[in-house]
Amino acid sequence: MKIFLLVFSILIASLPGLAFAAPGAHGPGGEHLDAPAQTASGVAAARVEASSELFELVGRLEGAELSIMVDRFETNEPVLGADVSVQLGSLKAKAAFHSDRGDYSMNDPALLKALSAPGEHPLIFSVVAGKDSDLLEGTLTVGKAVVQPRAESHAHWLGRLLAAAAVAVVAALIFFAWKRRRSRLMYPALLLAVLIHFPPSGYTAPGAHGPGGEHLSAPGAGTSALARLPDGSVNLPKSAQRRLEIRTMLAPVSEAAATMELPGRVIMDPNAGGRVQAVHGGRLEPAPAGLPVAGQRVVKGQVLAYVRHHADPYAQSNQVGQLTELRASLTLAQQKVNRLESLEGTVPRKEIEAARVELQSLTARELSVGASLASRETMVAPVTGVVAVTNVVSGQVVEARDVLFEVIDPGRLLVEALVADVSLADRVASGHLLGQPGIGMRVIGVGRSLREGVLPITFRVENAKDGRLPALAIGQPVVVLAVLRERIRGIVLPAAAVVRNPANEPIVWIKAGAERYVSQPVQFKPIDAQNIVVTAGLAAGNRVVIRGGGLISQIR
C-alpha cells in the first residue's frame, strides 16, 4: 500500500509539467525562453521617421530612451550639436546630444511612459541647428510584442495527450499489481513514472538548439539591420550611413554642353620648348655645373654640356702642316713689318701699311687653324623650363644631329586630338582632359589637311585655378572630352554618382526613404573630368547618392 501511495504521488506531481510544458527551453511561467526579445515595457521596438525641406530624422524607442538621428534632407550630412526637443500632446522634453554616437537621446520618464503604451503616438520634433530651424511631424506606432510561430514549434496539445495516456497506463499497472498482490510489478511502474517525470536531458524541441535549449536557427534581424531587401533595394540604417559617409543631392533638370570623346596625345609647344642637338660629331664633356638630369630646371642660355670635335688623322695632319706654314709666314711678316717701320721716312708709307695688313691676316689665320685643332661646341638651353629628355653621359661620342636634350615649359603644353568628322572641327568650343579635374583646354587651331584620314585639332592646356600644373608628359596618350557648341537637356551629377551593378549596367542610387535606397539604371554622357549629365532613366527631384554609391552596391 505504501508503494502504491508513493507511485501515485509521483504521478500527481508530474501532471503539471507534462500537461502544460512542451519540450524545449521554457521559463517558470511556461513561456518560451527562445522567443523574440522584447523591450523592457513589454512591447516591440518602435520607429518613427519624419522629414522636412531642411532636415530628416529617424527615432527608435529602445529600452529607456528615444534615440534620434538628424541629418540634412538634401545632402544627408549629419546634424550635430543641435537643439532637439520632442512633444507629444501637452508633454514636451528636450533630447540630449551624445557626441560619441552622434544621436539625440530623450529619456524623460513621463514622456517615455506615454510612448510605451501600445497605439499610434503623433510626435512633433523641433530642430534648431545654427540659423536653421524647423518642425517635423511623425507618428510612432507602438504595438504589443508578437511571437511568430515557428516550423519547429512545440505541440502542446500532443504533449498533454501523451502525458495523460502515460499516467493512465501507469495507474492501471499499479492497480493491477496491488489487486493481484504482485509486488514485482511495482518496480517497473515506479521506474516508468520517474522517467515520465524526468525526461532525458537531451530531449528538446525539434530543430537546432544551443546548450541552454535556445533555438540556433531562430530568424535573424529584420529590416532594421543593414541588408539588401527582396525587391533589390537596400536598407541602410542611419548609423551605417554615417559610417559609410553617404552623401546625396537633389537632382534638378538643367542644360549642359554636348561633348564627344576624342583620342589625343600631348605635344610640345614650339614656342615654349626646344631640342639641343650637336652640329658636328665629337666627344661629350660635362659643363662646369655637371650634366643636367631629367626634371632639372634650367634657364635660357645656360651651358648644359660641351662637344669636343675630333678630325680624322689625315685631316688633322693637314691642319697641323698648315698651322706650321702659317706660323712661319707669320714670323717673316712680323720681321718685315719691323724692318719697314725702322726705315719709316725713306720707305713709302703704303708699303708699311701693306706689311701690317698682311701680318694681321696671317695672325687671324693662325688663330683660326690653331683653334680648330682643339675646338668644342657649347650646348646651351634654348628656353627656360625643365629638362624633359636627356640622352648623354660623360665621355659619350655623339654624331651630328643627335638629340642630346629636350627642354620644355611644363606650364605651356599642347594636346593634339584627332577627329574623323571634318564638320565637327568647327563645332568644338573647348575641351577637358579625362582624369585631370580642374584642367581645361582651349582650341588654338584646327588643321586643314587630313593626316591618315583624320583631322588634327590643337588645344592649349590651361593650368588649374589654384596654380597646379597638369600632370602630363610629352607623347602621353590622353582622352580629350571635346565640348561642342550644342546644348543637351538632362540632370547634371558628379561623375562619382554613377556606379555599376552586377550586370555591369550604369546605375545611380536614389534615396527613397530615410533608410532605404533604390538603384536606377541610367544613360549618361560626361561633360568634363568631374561631372556627367544623365540623359535618360532619372526623373528630376530625386535625392541621388553622389558619394558612397559603390559601397551601397556591395551590400548583399
MIDONU-273735 format. One record per residue (C-alpha): residue number from 1; x, y, z. Coordinates in steps of 0.05 Angstrom, whole numbers, always signed. Last residue first. Layout:
<atoms>
ATOM  fido       x       y       z
ATOM   NUM       X       Y       Z
...
</atoms>
This chain:
<atoms>
ATOM  fido       x       y       z
ATOM   556    +486    +836   -1003
ATOM   555    +515    +905    -995
ATOM   554    +569    +919   -1047
ATOM   553    +525    +967   -1087
ATOM   552    +519   +1011   -1025
ATOM   551    +594   +1019   -1022
ATOM   550    +598   +1040   -1095
ATOM   549    +545   +1093   -1083
ATOM   548    +586   +1124   -1027
ATOM   547    +585   +1195   -1052
ATOM   546    +536   +1226   -1101
ATOM   545    +474   +1189   -1078
ATOM   544    +414   +1218   -1114
ATOM   543    +356   +1251   -1079
ATOM   542    +304   +1254   -1133
ATOM   541    +273   +1320   -1156
ATOM   540    +280   +1308   -1231
ATOM   539    +270   +1240   -1261
ATOM   538    +325   +1191   -1279
ATOM   537    +329   +1138   -1334
ATOM   536    +352   +1181   -1393
ATOM   535    +401   +1238   -1408
ATOM   534    +442   +1238   -1344
ATOM   533    +495   +1291   -1350
ATOM   532    +565   +1278   -1322
ATOM   531    +613   +1317   -1279
ATOM   530    +685   +1313   -1255
ATOM   529    +730   +1309   -1317
ATOM   528    +680   +1346   -1360
ATOM   527    +612   +1336   -1393
ATOM   526    +609   +1261   -1389
ATOM   525    +548   +1228   -1421
ATOM   524    +494   +1189   -1385
ATOM   523    +443   +1133   -1392
ATOM   522    +411   +1109   -1327
ATOM   521    +393   +1045   -1289
ATOM   520    +361   +1062   -1221
ATOM   519    +380   +1032   -1154
ATOM   518    +336   +1042   -1093
ATOM   517    +359   +1064   -1023
ATOM   516    +320   +1058    -958
ATOM   515    +338   +1088    -890
ATOM   514    +305   +1157    -891
ATOM   513    +266   +1139    -952
ATOM   512    +272   +1132   -1027
ATOM   511    +345   +1154   -1031
ATOM   510    +363   +1141   -1103
ATOM   509    +425   +1102   -1123
ATOM   508    +452   +1113   -1193
ATOM   507    +463   +1059   -1245
ATOM   506    +509   +1042   -1303
ATOM   505    +499    +969   -1324
ATOM   504    +555    +919   -1309
ATOM   503    +504    +864   -1294
ATOM   502    +528    +863   -1222
ATOM   501    +511    +938   -1218
ATOM   500    +559    +993   -1239
ATOM   499    +567   +1062   -1208
ATOM   498    +546   +1132   -1229
ATOM   497    +546   +1184   -1173
ATOM   496    +622   +1191   -1176
ATOM   495    +616   +1230   -1241
ATOM   494    +582   +1287   -1204
ATOM   493    +512   +1299   -1229
ATOM   492    +478   +1342   -1282
ATOM   491    +407   +1321   -1300
ATOM   490    +388   +1328   -1373
ATOM   489    +379   +1374   -1432
ATOM   488    +432   +1379   -1486
ATOM   487    +467   +1442   -1513
ATOM   486    +507   +1449   -1578
ATOM   485    +573   +1487   -1581
ATOM   484    +613   +1425   -1571
ATOM   483    +658   +1408   -1512
ATOM   482    +713   +1359   -1533
ATOM   481    +730   +1310   -1478
ATOM   480    +801   +1292   -1498
ATOM   479    +826   +1223   -1478
ATOM   478    +901   +1222   -1469
ATOM   477    +962   +1188   -1498
ATOM   476   +1027   +1216   -1468
ATOM   475   +1078   +1239   -1521
ATOM   474   +1105   +1295   -1478
ATOM   473   +1085   +1285   -1405
ATOM   472   +1025   +1309   -1366
ATOM   471   +1008   +1321   -1293
ATOM   470    +976   +1389   -1304
ATOM   469   +1007   +1446   -1264
ATOM   468    +971   +1470   -1202
ATOM   467    +961   +1545   -1200
ATOM   466    +898   +1542   -1158
ATOM   465    +855   +1556   -1219
ATOM   464    +886   +1497   -1255
ATOM   463    +934   +1509   -1312
ATOM   462    +907   +1513   -1383
ATOM   461    +925   +1462   -1436
ATOM   460    +926   +1491   -1506
ATOM   459    +886   +1450   -1556
ATOM   458    +905   +1431   -1627
ATOM   457    +854   +1395   -1671
ATOM   456    +882   +1345   -1721
ATOM   455    +838   +1318   -1778
ATOM   454    +836   +1244   -1792
ATOM   453    +845   +1201   -1855
ATOM   452    +920   +1187   -1846
ATOM   451    +931   +1262   -1837
ATOM   450    +877   +1304   -1868
ATOM   449    +896   +1375   -1883
ATOM   448    +860   +1436   -1856
ATOM   447    +884   +1430   -1785
ATOM   446    +845   +1464   -1730
ATOM   445    +879   +1514   -1684
ATOM   444    +881   +1545   -1615
ATOM   443    +824   +1509   -1582
ATOM   442    +820   +1518   -1507
ATOM   441    +835   +1468   -1453
ATOM   440    +813   +1457   -1381
ATOM   439    +846   +1426   -1320
ATOM   438    +803   +1425   -1257
ATOM   437    +800   +1350   -1254
ATOM   436    +852   +1314   -1297
ATOM   435    +826   +1242   -1306
ATOM   434    +791   +1259   -1371
ATOM   433    +822   +1320   -1402
ATOM   432    +775   +1377   -1419
ATOM   431    +758   +1414   -1483
ATOM   430    +735   +1479   -1514
ATOM   429    +687   +1505   -1568
ATOM   428    +687   +1447   -1618
ATOM   427    +635   +1459   -1673
ATOM   426    +686   +1478   -1727
ATOM   425    +722   +1411   -1721
ATOM   424    +658   +1370   -1724
ATOM   423    +649   +1384   -1798
ATOM   422    +713   +1346   -1813
ATOM   421    +687   +1283   -1780
ATOM   420    +747   +1237   -1767
ATOM   419    +773   +1274   -1707
ATOM   418    +843   +1272   -1677
ATOM   417    +865   +1310   -1616
ATOM   416    +933   +1345   -1608
ATOM   415    +946   +1369   -1538
ATOM   414    +992   +1427   -1524
ATOM   413   +1035   +1445   -1464
ATOM   412   +1054   +1511   -1433
ATOM   411   +1062   +1505   -1358
ATOM   410   +1110   +1448   -1363
ATOM   409   +1159   +1492   -1403
ATOM   408   +1201   +1444   -1443
ATOM   407   +1274   +1426   -1453
ATOM   406   +1296   +1367   -1494
ATOM   405   +1369   +1346   -1490
ATOM   404   +1422   +1309   -1531
ATOM   403   +1384   +1299   -1596
ATOM   402   +1437   +1273   -1646
ATOM   401   +1442   +1320   -1706
ATOM   400   +1516   +1304   -1717
ATOM   399   +1541   +1243   -1681
ATOM   398   +1557   +1234   -1607
ATOM   397   +1615   +1201   -1571
ATOM   396   +1599   +1195   -1496
ATOM   395   +1654   +1218   -1448
ATOM   394   +1605   +1239   -1394
ATOM   393   +1535   +1212   -1405
ATOM   392   +1480   +1237   -1451
ATOM   391   +1409   +1222   -1473
ATOM   390   +1369   +1272   -1432
ATOM   389   +1295   +1285   -1443
ATOM   388   +1246   +1331   -1407
ATOM   387   +1296   +1381   -1379
ATOM   386   +1255   +1434   -1345
ATOM   385   +1239   +1505   -1366
ATOM   384   +1273   +1567   -1393
ATOM   383   +1286   +1562   -1467
ATOM   382   +1341   +1541   -1516
ATOM   381   +1387   +1512   -1462
ATOM   380   +1460   +1515   -1484
ATOM   379   +1507   +1462   -1516
ATOM   378   +1576   +1492   -1529
ATOM   377   +1616   +1462   -1586
ATOM   376   +1690   +1444   -1576
ATOM   375   +1753   +1463   -1614
ATOM   374   +1823   +1433   -1604
ATOM   373   +1852   +1430   -1675
ATOM   372   +1803   +1483   -1699
ATOM   371   +1832   +1534   -1651
ATOM   370   +1901   +1530   -1684
ATOM   369   +1871   +1539   -1753
ATOM   368   +1833   +1601   -1731
ATOM   367   +1889   +1631   -1691
ATOM   366   +1939   +1622   -1748
ATOM   365   +1890   +1652   -1798
ATOM   364   +1880   +1713   -1754
ATOM   363   +1955   +1724   -1745
ATOM   362   +1967   +1715   -1820
ATOM   361   +1915   +1768   -1836
ATOM   360   +1943   +1817   -1785
ATOM   359   +2013   +1809   -1812
ATOM   358   +1990   +1820   -1884
ATOM   357   +1954   +1884   -1861
ATOM   356   +2018   +1909   -1828
ATOM   355   +2060   +1895   -1889
ATOM   354   +2011   +1932   -1934
ATOM   353   +2013   +1991   -1885
ATOM   352   +2090   +1995   -1889
ATOM   351   +2090   +1990   -1964
ATOM   350   +2038   +2046   -1968
ATOM   349   +2081   +2091   -1926
ATOM   348   +2137   +2093   -1978
ATOM   347   +2205   +2076   -1948
ATOM   346   +2254   +2131   -1931
ATOM   345   +2211   +2164   -1878
ATOM   344   +2200   +2099   -1839
ATOM   343   +2261   +2055   -1846
ATOM   342   +2253   +2024   -1776
ATOM   341   +2178   +2012   -1792
ATOM   340   +2199   +1975   -1854
ATOM   339   +2244   +1928   -1815
ATOM   338   +2193   +1914   -1760
ATOM   337   +2139   +1900   -1811
ATOM   336   +2184   +1852   -1849
ATOM   335   +2202   +1815   -1785
ATOM   334   +2129   +1805   -1767
ATOM   333   +2114   +1780   -1837
ATOM   332   +2171   +1730   -1833
ATOM   331   +2146   +1704   -1766
ATOM   330   +2074   +1700   -1791
ATOM   329   +2096   +1662   -1853
ATOM   328   +2130   +1611   -1807
ATOM   327   +2067   +1607   -1763
ATOM   326   +2023   +1598   -1823
ATOM   325   +2066   +1543   -1851
ATOM   324   +2064   +1506   -1784
ATOM   323   +1988   +1514   -1780
ATOM   322   +1980   +1486   -1850
ATOM   321   +2021   +1426   -1830
ATOM   320   +1980   +1415   -1767
ATOM   319   +1915   +1422   -1807
ATOM   318   +1940   +1372   -1858
ATOM   317   +1958   +1323   -1803
ATOM   316   +1888   +1332   -1773
ATOM   315   +1855   +1317   -1840
ATOM   314   +1895   +1253   -1846
ATOM   313   +1884   +1233   -1773
ATOM   312   +1807   +1242   -1775
ATOM   311   +1782   +1304   -1740
ATOM   310   +1759   +1304   -1667
ATOM   309   +1707   +1353   -1642
ATOM   308   +1695   +1367   -1568
ATOM   307   +1621   +1370   -1551
ATOM   306   +1606   +1412   -1489
ATOM   305   +1549   +1407   -1439
ATOM   304   +1488   +1444   -1409
ATOM   303   +1510   +1516   -1412
ATOM   302   +1451   +1560   -1390
ATOM   301   +1426   +1606   -1446
ATOM   300   +1353   +1601   -1425
ATOM   299   +1345   +1577   -1355
ATOM   298   +1346   +1506   -1329
ATOM   297   +1302   +1465   -1282
ATOM   296   +1320   +1392   -1272
ATOM   295   +1267   +1341   -1289
ATOM   294   +1313   +1296   -1329
ATOM   293   +1386   +1305   -1308
ATOM   292   +1434   +1361   -1323
ATOM   291   +1508   +1346   -1337
ATOM   290   +1556   +1380   -1289
ATOM   289   +1558   +1451   -1263
ATOM   288   +1622   +1467   -1303
ATOM   287   +1591   +1433   -1364
ATOM   286   +1605   +1360   -1378
ATOM   285   +1645   +1337   -1439
ATOM   284   +1616   +1297   -1497
ATOM   283   +1663   +1271   -1551
ATOM   282   +1652   +1292   -1623
ATOM   281   +1604   +1296   -1681
ATOM   280   +1583   +1361   -1713
ATOM   279   +1521   +1404   -1706
ATOM   278   +1503   +1374   -1639
ATOM   277   +1430   +1378   -1618
ATOM   276   +1392   +1412   -1561
ATOM   275   +1317   +1409   -1571
ATOM   274   +1265   +1461   -1556
ATOM   273   +1206   +1483   -1515
ATOM   272   +1159   +1542   -1503
ATOM   271   +1148   +1569   -1573
ATOM   270   +1144   +1500   -1606
ATOM   269   +1093   +1478   -1553
ATOM   268   +1109   +1404   -1544
ATOM   267   +1057   +1350   -1555
ATOM   266   +1008   +1312   -1511
ATOM   265    +967   +1259   -1546
ATOM   264    +896   +1252   -1569
ATOM   263    +836   +1207   -1577
ATOM   262    +768   +1242   -1578
ATOM   261    +708   +1237   -1531
ATOM   260    +648   +1279   -1551
ATOM   259    +610   +1330   -1510
ATOM   258    +544   +1367   -1512
ATOM   257    +541   +1428   -1467
ATOM   256    +495   +1424   -1407
ATOM   255    +423   +1442   -1393
ATOM   254    +385   +1432   -1329
ATOM   253    +336   +1384   -1295
ATOM   252    +343   +1384   -1219
ATOM   251    +376   +1328   -1179
ATOM   250    +373   +1339   -1104
ATOM   249    +438   +1317   -1073
ATOM   248    +462   +1259   -1032
ATOM   247    +520   +1239    -987
ATOM   246    +535   +1172    -955
ATOM   245    +594   +1175    -907
ATOM   244    +599   +1099    -899
ATOM   243    +599   +1105    -823
ATOM   242    +545   +1157    -826
ATOM   241    +500   +1115    -869
ATOM   240    +512   +1056    -823
ATOM   239    +486   +1096    -763
ATOM   238    +426   +1120    -803
ATOM   237    +406   +1049    -820
ATOM   236    +415   +1025    -892
ATOM   235    +360    +981    -922
ATOM   234    +379    +967    -994
ATOM   233    +332    +958   -1053
ATOM   232    +333    +895   -1095
ATOM   231    +259    +877   -1084
ATOM   230    +279    +822   -1035
ATOM   229    +315    +873    -989
ATOM   228    +390    +881    -985
ATOM   227    +413    +887    -914
ATOM   226    +436    +935    -859
ATOM   225    +391    +920    -800
ATOM   224    +323    +949    -782
ATOM   223    +295    +905    -838
ATOM   222    +291    +846    -791
ATOM   221    +346    +813    -750
ATOM   220    +355    +739    -755
ATOM   219    +304    +683    -750
ATOM   218    +318    +628    -699
ATOM   217    +361    +571    -724
ATOM   216    +402    +569    -660
ATOM   215    +339    +558    -620
ATOM   214    +354    +563    -546
ATOM   213    +358    +499    -504
ATOM   212    +413    +525    -459
ATOM   211    +469    +489    -496
ATOM   210    +443    +514    -563
ATOM   209    +388    +485    -605
ATOM   208    +379    +464    -678
ATOM   207    +308    +440    -694
ATOM   206    +256    +396    -659
ATOM   205    +242    +411    -586
ATOM   204    +286    +381    -533
ATOM   203    +305    +311    -509
ATOM   202    +378    +311    -489
ATOM   201    +364    +318    -415
ATOM   200    +325    +253    -414
ATOM   199    +254    +261    -386
ATOM   198    +245    +268    -311
ATOM   197    +171    +260    -293
ATOM   196    +158    +208    -346
ATOM   195    +222    +171    -330
ATOM   194    +204    +170    -255
ATOM   193    +135    +143    -270
ATOM   192    +164     +88    -314
ATOM   191    +214     +68    -259
ATOM   190    +157     +64    -207
ATOM   189    +115     +21    -253
ATOM   188    +175     -24    -267
ATOM   187    +185     -31    -191
ATOM   186    +112     -43    -173
ATOM   185    +105    -103    -218
ATOM   184    +149    -145    -171
ATOM   183     +98    -131    -116
ATOM   182     +47    -178    -146
ATOM   181     -10    -177     -95
ATOM   180     -60    -188    -151
ATOM   179    -100    -126    -132
ATOM   178     -38     -83    -118
ATOM   177      -5    -104    -183
ATOM   176     -67     -89    -224
ATOM   175     -75     -21    -191
ATOM   174      -3      -4    -204
ATOM   173      -8     -23    -277
ATOM   172     -73     +15    -286
ATOM   171     -42     +77    -256
ATOM   170     +20     +72    -300
ATOM   169     -23     +64    -363
ATOM   168     -68    +123    -344
ATOM   167      -9    +168    -328
ATOM   166     +22    +152    -396
ATOM   165     -43    +167    -433
ATOM   164     -50    +234    -397
ATOM   163     +22    +252    -415
ATOM   162     +12    +233    -488
ATOM   161     -50    +277    -493
ATOM   160     -16    +336    -458
ATOM   159     +44    +332    -504
ATOM   158      +0    +329    -566
ATOM   157     -37    +392    -543
ATOM   156     +28    +429    -530
ATOM   155     +57    +415    -600
ATOM   154    +124    +453    -593
ATOM   153    +143    +499    -651
ATOM   152    +192    +472    -704
ATOM   151    +160    +509    -762
ATOM   150    +160    +571    -719
ATOM   149    +101    +612    -694
ATOM   148    +114    +687    -691
ATOM   147    +115    +717    -622
ATOM   146     +80    +785    -624
ATOM   145    +102    +840    -578
ATOM   144     +46    +890    -569
ATOM   143     +46    +951    -615
ATOM   142     +77   +1020    -615
ATOM   141     +69   +1065    -676
ATOM   140    +108   +1130    -671
ATOM   139     +78   +1181    -718
ATOM   138    +119   +1238    -747
ATOM   137    +118   +1313    -752
ATOM   136    +179   +1357    -762
ATOM   135    +186   +1429    -740
ATOM   134    +243   +1471    -768
ATOM   133    +303   +1514    -750
ATOM   132    +364   +1537    -789
ATOM   131    +410   +1593    -766
ATOM   130    +452   +1545    -724
ATOM   129    +415   +1479    -719
ATOM   128    +347   +1484    -685
ATOM   127    +304   +1421    -691
ATOM   126    +234   +1415    -660
ATOM   125    +202   +1346    -666
ATOM   124    +127   +1338    -662
ATOM   123    +101   +1269    -646
ATOM   122     +36   +1233    -662
ATOM   121     +32   +1170    -620
ATOM   120      -2   +1110    -650
ATOM   119     -20   +1052    -604
ATOM   118     +10   +1009    -550
ATOM   117     +33   +1048    -488
ATOM   116    +108   +1058    -486
ATOM   115    +103   +1129    -513
ATOM   114     +65   +1153    -452
ATOM   113    +114   +1123    -404
ATOM   112    +172   +1152    -445
ATOM   111    +141   +1221    -440
ATOM   110    +133   +1217    -364
ATOM   109    +202   +1188    -353
ATOM   108    +241   +1238    -398
ATOM   107    +295   +1198    -432
ATOM   106    +304   +1234    -499
ATOM   105    +371   +1217    -531
ATOM   104    +400   +1255    -590
ATOM   103    +449   +1219    -636
ATOM   102    +522   +1229    -658
ATOM   101    +546   +1166    -623
ATOM   100    +605   +1195    -584
ATOM    99    +577   +1266    -585
ATOM    98    +513   +1246    -550
ATOM    97    +463   +1303    -554
ATOM    96    +409   +1308    -501
ATOM    95    +336   +1309    -523
ATOM    94    +289   +1361    -494
ATOM    93    +221   +1343    -467
ATOM    92    +149   +1361    -481
ATOM    91     +83   +1331    -457
ATOM    90     +20   +1370    -474
ATOM    89      +7   +1328    -535
ATOM    88     +70   +1290    -550
ATOM    87    +129   +1338    -560
ATOM    86    +202   +1321    -573
ATOM    85    +260   +1371    -570
ATOM    84    +325   +1377    -609
ATOM    83    +376   +1433    -602
ATOM    82    +434   +1420    -649
ATOM    81    +504   +1393    -634
ATOM    80    +509   +1350    -695
ATOM    79    +467   +1349    -759
ATOM    78    +495   +1292    -801
ATOM    77    +501   +1306    -876
ATOM    76    +448   +1272    -918
ATOM    75    +456   +1326    -972
ATOM    74    +385   +1348    -985
ATOM    73    +350   +1328    -920
ATOM    72    +406   +1347    -873
ATOM    71    +411   +1293    -820
ATOM    70    +381   +1280    -751
ATOM    69    +388   +1216    -710
ATOM    68    +340   +1205    -651
ATOM    67    +344   +1154    -595
ATOM    66    +282   +1150    -552
ATOM    65    +305   +1124    -485
ATOM    64    +293   +1071    -431
ATOM    63    +297   +1009    -474
ATOM    62    +297   +1028    -548
ATOM    61    +245   +1073    -579
ATOM    60    +277   +1090    -645
ATOM    59    +277   +1157    -679
ATOM    58    +295   +1174    -751
ATOM    57    +305   +1245    -775
ATOM    56    +307   +1286    -838
ATOM    55    +320   +1361    -840
ATOM    54    +314   +1422    -884
ATOM    53    +255   +1412    -931
ATOM    52    +221   +1369    -880
ATOM    51    +227   +1297    -856
ATOM    50    +200   +1249    -804
ATOM    49    +210   +1175    -788
ATOM    48    +188   +1140    -724
ATOM    47    +208   +1070    -700
ATOM    46    +182   +1023    -647
ATOM    45    +215    +965    -610
ATOM    44    +163    +911    -592
ATOM    43    +123    +920    -528
ATOM    42    +135    +892    -458
ATOM    41    +160    +957    -427
ATOM    40    +230    +930    -420
ATOM    39    +233    +917    -494
ATOM    38    +220    +849    -523
ATOM    37    +267    +795    -549
ATOM    36    +239    +742    -595
ATOM    35    +221    +676    -560
ATOM    34    +277    +628    -542
ATOM    33    +256    +627    -469
ATOM    32    +188    +604    -489
ATOM    31    +137    +619    -435
ATOM    30    +114    +564    -387
ATOM    29    +110    +610    -327
ATOM    28    +177    +588    -298
ATOM    27    +211    +596    -365
ATOM    26    +216    +546    -421
ATOM    25    +271    +514    -464
ATOM    24    +244    +455    -506
ATOM    23    +193    +400    -498
ATOM    22    +122    +424    -482
ATOM    21    +102    +446    -413
ATOM    20     +29    +447    -390
ATOM    19      +5    +375    -384
ATOM    18     +70    +340    -370
ATOM    17     +97    +391    -321
ATOM    16     +30    +397    -285
ATOM    15     +18    +321    -283
ATOM    14     +86    +300    -255
ATOM    13     +67    +314    -183
ATOM    12      +4    +271    -189
ATOM    11     +45    +214    -219
ATOM    10     +97    +218    -163
ATOM     9     +41    +217    -111
ATOM     8     +12    +155    -143
ATOM     7     +79    +120    -142
ATOM     6     +88    +134     -68
ATOM     5     +16    +116     -50
ATOM     4     +23     +49     -86
ATOM     3     +90     +35     -51
ATOM     2     +57     +47     +16
ATOM     1      +0      +0      +0
</atoms>
